[in-house]
Amino acid sequence: MTGRADDPFARAVKPLVDAIGGEMLPPAQAGPDDVVLAWQGRDVVAVRLPQLADSLDRILAALEREHGRPLADLDRRTKQKVVRQLEARGAFSVRHGVETVASALGVSRFTVYNYLNREQAAKER
């Protein structure tokens, strides 16, 4: 981003924008779907949000970094924990979310559904 990249507010929100996979733009370049952030009465930065499908890929990559290895290399219990985290973040509301997650975990869609059903059964007890 050019322009107000050195603005303290823009610097403060940059880690959040990076974490969600957004892009920071000068407010004058904001499109209709961008979010313009104002601080102390002036527009400081516009944020272009990522597409939902890109967000799932970003979340999976972050989980791999967190665990220090490919998700497919995790043990079953850890994979179940990952599925719970992904469910909490809405990963399965994205089209082909189950397939994408199953592929990343190196398991079948059926296995992902079993992990989800197991968690739901535990909540109902």
Secondary structure as UniProt FT lines:
FT   TURN            5..6
FT   HELIX           8..20
FT   STRAND          23..25
FT   HELIX           27..29
FT   TURN            32..33
FT   STRAND          35..39
FT   TURN            40..41
FT   STRAND          42..48
FT   HELIX           52..67
FT   HELIX           71..73
FT   HELIX           76..88
FT   TURN            89..90
FT   HELIX           91..93
FT   TURN            95..96
FT   HELIX           97..105
FT   HELIX           109..124
//
